[in-house]
Amino acid sequence: MRVEGPWPATSVLAVGIFAALIASPCVAYLYLAEPDWALLYLVNAAHVPPIFVVPVVAIAMSALFGGFYGGARIVLSTRLAHHHVRILAGGGALTLVLAVLLRARLGAVGTAAAFRAGSALPLGAVKLGYVLVALAAGVIAAAAYTGWEIVRDGRRSSAR
């Protein structure tokens, strides 16, 4: 028995709590602490007002909800039932390709001018490098728990 489709109220609540308590503060911190790095040195953050953190967080949260929704659609799809591992591997491969392509921008910390001049510091030499490890571990653990709770709730709902 299918209860509420791919986006039941309990799933929205779980993702909303994850977004509000974990993801939004992490995105806001990374942008406010190192805005040039967060913008991948594409623009000089000195010319961007600090309030730009609002659309940055909004875009990240839209991507988060879109990812959970897309994942739910894939899991519920009967056409893609045998392709879950391939889709997951494709997402991982895309993330890896992006990380490799952006490694110069992600691996250096400084201002946009310092990055363009080649004098930005390596990521491991600054506090951000260590903070990223802790943030990534926390976000991954919280996202895994959120996903696990959504799956568990879905099983309980379909058993009723």
Phi, psi and chi 1 to 4 in degrees:
 res  aa     phi    psi   chi1   chi2   chi3   chi4
   1 MET       -  127.8  174.9  175.8  125.7      -
   2 ARG   -94.1  125.0 -143.2  154.7  143.1 -172.5
   3 VAL   -82.9  -70.1  179.4      -      -      -
   4 GLU  -129.4   20.3  -60.9  177.8   49.5      -
   5 GLY    81.1 -161.1      -      -      -      -
   6 PRO   -77.9   -7.4   30.0  -36.0      -      -
   7 TRP  -135.8   62.7 -151.8 -123.3      -      -
   8 PRO   -68.6  162.2   20.4  -26.8      -      -
   9 ALA   -59.1  -37.9      -      -      -      -
  10 THR   -66.5  -34.1   54.0      -      -      -
  11 SER   -69.1  -41.8  -64.0      -      -      -
  12 VAL   -61.5  -41.0  172.1      -      -      -
  13 LEU   -63.6  -45.2  179.8   62.6      -      -
  14 ALA   -62.5  -45.4      -      -      -      -
  15 VAL   -67.6  -38.3  174.8      -      -      -
  16 GLY   -62.7  -41.7      -      -      -      -
  17 ILE   -65.1  -43.2  -69.8  170.3      -      -
  18 PHE   -60.3  -44.2  171.2   75.0      -      -
  19 ALA   -64.1  -43.8      -      -      -      -
  20 ALA   -73.2  -39.9      -      -      -      -
  21 LEU   -93.1  -25.2  -63.5  179.3      -      -
  22 ILE  -116.0  -62.1  -53.9  -65.5      -      -
  23 ALA   -69.2  -48.2      -      -      -      -
  24 SER   -59.2  -48.4  -66.8      -      -      -
  25 PRO   -62.5  -35.6  -21.5   30.6      -      -
  26 CYS   -65.7  -46.3  -70.7      -      -      -
  27 VAL   -63.2  -45.5  170.3      -      -      -
  28 ALA   -61.9  -44.3      -      -      -      -
  29 TYR   -60.7  -48.0  168.3   76.6      -      -
  30 LEU   -62.4  -38.9  -70.6  172.6      -      -
  31 TYR   -69.9  -44.3  178.1   77.0      -      -
  32 LEU   -72.2  -32.0  -67.4  171.7      -      -
  33 ALA   -76.8  -42.6      -      -      -      -
  34 GLU  -137.8   75.0  -66.2  -68.7  -16.4      -
  35 PRO   -63.7  -37.9   18.7  -27.3      -      -
  36 ASP   -63.6  -43.2  -74.8  -48.6      -      -
  37 TRP   -63.5  -43.9  178.8   84.0      -      -
  38 ALA   -63.6  -31.0      -      -      -      -
  39 LEU   -91.2   11.4  -64.3  172.8      -      -
  40 LEU    56.6   29.4  -64.2  172.7      -      -
  41 TYR    59.0   21.4  -54.8  105.9      -      -
  42 LEU   -76.0  -31.9  -63.3  173.5      -      -
  43 VAL  -133.1  158.3  -64.0      -      -      -
  44 ASN   -81.8  115.9 -172.6  -10.5      -      -
  45 ALA   -65.6  -17.4      -      -      -      -
  46 ALA   -65.0  -23.1      -      -      -      -
  47 HIS   -94.7    1.5  -57.8  -57.0      -      -
  48 VAL  -110.4  126.9  178.5      -      -      -
  49 PRO   -66.2  148.6   18.1  -25.4      -      -
  50 PRO   -59.5  -23.9  -21.1   29.4      -      -
  51 ILE   -66.8  -11.1 -166.4   69.0      -      -
  52 PHE   -62.1  -12.0 -168.9   66.6      -      -
  53 VAL   -60.3  -30.2   70.1      -      -      -
  54 VAL   -63.7  -53.3  174.0      -      -      -
  55 PRO   -67.2  -29.7   11.1  -18.5      -      -
  56 VAL   -62.7  -47.1  167.2      -      -      -
  57 VAL   -66.3  -40.1  170.5      -      -      -
  58 ALA   -62.4  -41.9      -      -      -      -
  59 ILE   -64.8  -43.2  -70.0  167.4      -      -
  60 ALA   -63.5  -40.7      -      -      -      -
  61 MET   -70.7  -33.8  -65.9  -49.6  100.1      -
  62 SER   -63.6  -42.0  -62.1      -      -      -
  63 ALA   -64.4  -39.0      -      -      -      -
  64 LEU   -62.1  -51.7  176.4   93.1      -      -
  65 PHE   -64.1  -38.6  -84.8   93.5      -      -
  66 GLY   -62.7  -38.9      -      -      -      -
  67 GLY   -66.8  -44.2      -      -      -      -
  68 PHE   -64.8  -39.8  -90.4  102.5      -      -
  69 TYR   -65.7  -45.8  179.8   75.3      -      -
  70 GLY   -61.5  -40.0      -      -      -      -
  71 GLY   -63.1  -40.8      -      -      -      -
  72 ALA   -64.8  -40.0      -      -      -      -
  73 ARG   -63.4  -40.7  -63.6  -67.1  -60.0 -171.0
  74 ILE   -65.8  -43.5  -70.8  169.1      -      -
  75 VAL   -63.7  -38.7  167.3      -      -      -
  76 LEU   -82.2  -13.6  -69.4  175.1      -      -
  77 SER   -69.9  130.5  172.2      -      -      -
  78 THR   -80.1  -28.3   55.0      -      -      -
  79 ARG   -69.3  -32.6  -69.8 -178.2  -41.2  167.7
  80 LEU  -101.5   14.9  -59.9  174.0      -      -
  81 ALA   -56.9  -35.2      -      -      -      -
  82 HIS   -95.2    4.6  -58.4  -65.8      -      -
  83 HIS  -113.2   10.5  -58.0  -69.6      -      -
  84 HIS   -57.5  -44.9  -66.5  153.9      -      -
  85 VAL   -65.8  -40.4  172.8      -      -      -
  86 ARG   -64.7  -41.6  -69.7 -178.1 -174.9  144.9
  87 ILE   -65.2  -43.6  -67.3  168.3      -      -
  88 LEU   -62.8  -42.9 -174.2   61.5      -      -
  89 ALA   -64.8  -37.6      -      -      -      -
  90 GLY   -64.3  -40.4      -      -      -      -
  91 GLY   -63.8  -41.9      -      -      -      -
  92 GLY   -64.7  -41.0      -      -      -      -
  93 ALA   -64.8  -40.8      -      -      -      -
  94 LEU   -62.7  -42.6  176.6   63.8      -      -
  95 THR   -62.3  -42.0  -58.1      -      -      -
  96 LEU   -64.4  -43.2 -176.1   62.6      -      -
  97 VAL   -62.4  -43.9  166.3      -      -      -
  98 LEU   -63.3  -41.1  -74.9  173.7      -      -
  99 ALA   -62.6  -39.7      -      -      -      -
 100 VAL   -67.9  -44.1  167.9      -      -      -
 101 LEU   -65.7  -32.3  -68.8  174.8      -      -
 102 LEU  -101.7   10.9  -63.9  171.6      -      -
 103 ARG   -59.4  -34.4   72.9 -177.2  175.7  -83.9
 104 ALA   -66.8  -40.2      -      -      -      -
 105 ARG   -76.4  -36.7  -68.4  178.3 -177.9  -90.7
 106 LEU   -79.5  -23.9  -68.4  172.1      -      -
 107 GLY   -92.3    4.3      -      -      -      -
 108 ALA  -127.7  142.4      -      -      -      -
 109 VAL  -127.0  131.6  179.0      -      -      -
 110 GLY   166.7 -163.8      -      -      -      -
 111 THR   -83.1  167.7   63.2      -      -      -
 112 ALA   -62.3  -37.6      -      -      -      -
 113 ALA   -66.1  -41.8      -      -      -      -
 114 ALA   -65.5  -37.5      -      -      -      -
 115 PHE   -64.6  -44.9  177.2   77.3      -      -
 116 ARG   -66.2  -31.7  -71.3 -171.7 -175.4   99.5
 117 ALA   -81.8   -9.4      -      -      -      -
 118 GLY    82.7   14.6      -      -      -      -
 119 SER  -107.5   12.8   61.6      -      -      -
 120 ALA   -69.1  147.8      -      -      -      -
 121 LEU   -79.1  150.4  -62.7  171.3      -      -
 122 PRO   -65.0  149.0   -2.9    6.5      -      -
 123 LEU   -57.0  -39.3 -176.2   61.1      -      -
 124 GLY   -71.0  -13.2      -      -      -      -
 125 ALA   -92.0   -4.7      -      -      -      -
 126 VAL  -122.5  165.5  -64.9      -      -      -
 127 LYS   -57.9  -34.6 -178.6  175.1  101.1  173.4
 128 LEU   -57.5  -35.0 -179.9   63.3      -      -
 129 GLY   -60.7  -41.9      -      -      -      -
 130 TYR   -76.1  -36.5  -54.7  106.3      -      -
 131 VAL   -64.5  -39.5  168.9      -      -      -
 132 LEU   -60.5  -38.7  -83.1  176.6      -      -
 133 VAL   -61.8  -47.4  172.5      -      -      -
 134 ALA   -65.3  -44.1      -      -      -      -
 135 LEU   -62.7  -45.1  -76.6  177.6      -      -
 136 ALA   -61.6  -44.4      -      -      -      -
 137 ALA   -61.8  -45.4      -      -      -      -
 138 GLY   -65.5  -44.0      -      -      -      -
 139 VAL   -66.8  -42.8  168.3      -      -      -
 140 ILE   -63.5  -44.3  -70.6  168.2      -      -
 141 ALA   -63.1  -44.6      -      -      -      -
 142 ALA   -66.9  -38.7      -      -      -      -
 143 ALA   -66.8  -40.4      -      -      -      -
 144 ALA   -63.6  -43.2      -      -      -      -
 145 TYR   -64.2  -41.9  178.6   74.6      -      -
 146 THR   -61.5  -46.3  -59.0      -      -      -
 147 GLY   -60.9  -42.0      -      -      -      -
 148 TRP   -62.7  -42.5  178.8   66.6      -      -
 149 GLU   -64.9  -38.0  -78.8  -64.1  -37.8      -
 150 ILE   -65.2  -44.8  -70.0  170.1      -      -
 151 VAL   -63.2  -45.2  168.6      -      -      -
 152 ARG   -61.6  -41.8 -154.7  174.5   88.3  177.4
 153 ASP   -65.6  -37.7 -177.0   61.9      -      -
 154 GLY   -63.4  -38.9      -      -      -      -
 155 ARG   -67.1  -40.7  -72.3 -177.0 -175.3  145.6
 156 ARG   -63.7  -41.6  -82.5 -167.4  -54.0 -111.7
 157 SER   -66.9  -40.0  -63.8      -      -      -
 158 SER   -75.1  -18.2   61.6      -      -      -
 159 ALA   -80.0  -18.1      -      -      -      -
 160 ARG   -74.0      -  -69.5 -177.4 -147.3  152.9
